[in-house]
Amino acid sequence: MKLHVFDLNDKLHGICRINLSELDVKEDDIIRISSDSGSTAVTALPLRPTDDSIGIIRIDALSRNNCGVNVGDEVSVEKITTQKAKRVMVKLLEMKPTITTLKMIENMPVQIGDNVVMPLFDKIFECNIINTEPNGVVTINTDTAMVDIDSIASGMKALCLLNPYIRESVDKMFSMFEVDPSIQSDRLIFGNIACAYMGKEVGTQLTNYLFKN
């Protein structure tokens, strides 16, 4: 279904407000919003009682940026099914004022490339989603392991300063940051960080080690 984008003024993020009966969806269903410039997934909530508009979808600025649209643009909307996220790797972009609630992260749908706002380390951050396991649109839950890419980089730097040639250091790093070396995207990320902190020659050796093991 095609809907027109309107602004959303809400303390929750990762949601949209729509006429549920118009789309034949239920509250808390996950829907994909698509445009010619991209897509994102959000949780469906009903329009407020004072807002009886039809043919519209209200999403906040982050969600609009994620799918590349502005207020007034037309988007396609469809209900989708998701998998629970085992791990989500993020890059912290900016700390936000504490104006959100814990409800915003429970069952929040995310996908690689999205910018989202979520509580991490007792603070509220805008984050970019670097990687998810499994791939595709996933929902964050209480069992999801959240991995901060900057912490990985700092850990890599510290371990490399101690001894960049010890294989046990790599295994320790995997364990410390709950990263699975069997996942190709994780190996590539670690290889790139290794080259940045250890130099191209040693970093390439580590990358080869990651791919072979």
TAKANOR-V651565 format. One record per residue. N is the residue number from 1. PHI is phi as a letter, one per 40 degrees, with the letter a starting at -180 (none if undefined). Layout:
N | PHI
N | PHI
This chain:
1 | none
2 | c
3 | b
4 | c
5 | c
6 | b
7 | c
8 | b
9 | b
10 | a
11 | c
12 | c
13 | b
14 | g
15 | b
16 | b
17 | b
18 | a
19 | c
20 | d
21 | c
22 | c
23 | b
24 | f
25 | b
26 | b
27 | d
28 | g
29 | c
30 | c
31 | b
32 | c
33 | b
34 | b
35 | b
36 | c
37 | c
38 | i
39 | a
40 | a
41 | b
42 | a
43 | c
44 | c
45 | b
46 | c
47 | c
48 | c
49 | d
50 | c
51 | b
52 | b
53 | c
54 | b
55 | g
56 | b
57 | b
58 | b
59 | b
60 | c
61 | c
62 | c
63 | c
64 | c
65 | c
66 | c
67 | b
68 | g
69 | b
70 | b
71 | d
72 | g
73 | c
74 | b
75 | b
76 | c
77 | b
78 | a
79 | c
80 | b
81 | b
82 | b
83 | b
84 | c
85 | c
86 | c
87 | a
88 | b
89 | c
90 | b
91 | b
92 | c
93 | b
94 | a
95 | c
96 | b
97 | c
98 | c
99 | b
100 | b
101 | b
102 | c
103 | d
104 | c
105 | c
106 | c
107 | g
108 | c
109 | c
110 | b
111 | a
112 | d
113 | g
114 | c
115 | b
116 | b
117 | b
118 | a
119 | c
120 | a
121 | f
122 | g
123 | b
124 | b
125 | b
126 | c
127 | b
128 | b
129 | c
130 | c
131 | a
132 | b
133 | b
134 | c
135 | c
136 | g
137 | c
138 | b
139 | b
140 | c
141 | a
142 | c
143 | c
144 | c
145 | c
146 | c
147 | b
148 | c
149 | c
150 | c
151 | c
152 | c
153 | c
154 | c
155 | c
156 | c
157 | c
158 | c
159 | c
160 | c
161 | c
162 | c
163 | a
164 | c
165 | b
166 | c
167 | c
168 | c
169 | c
170 | c
171 | c
172 | c
173 | c
174 | d
175 | c
176 | c
177 | b
178 | f
179 | b
180 | c
181 | c
182 | c
183 | c
184 | d
185 | c
186 | c
187 | c
188 | c
189 | c
190 | c
191 | c
192 | c
193 | c
194 | c
195 | c
196 | c
197 | c
198 | b
199 | g
200 | c
201 | c
202 | c
203 | c
204 | c
205 | c
206 | c
207 | d
208 | c
209 | c
210 | c
211 | c
212 | c
213 | b
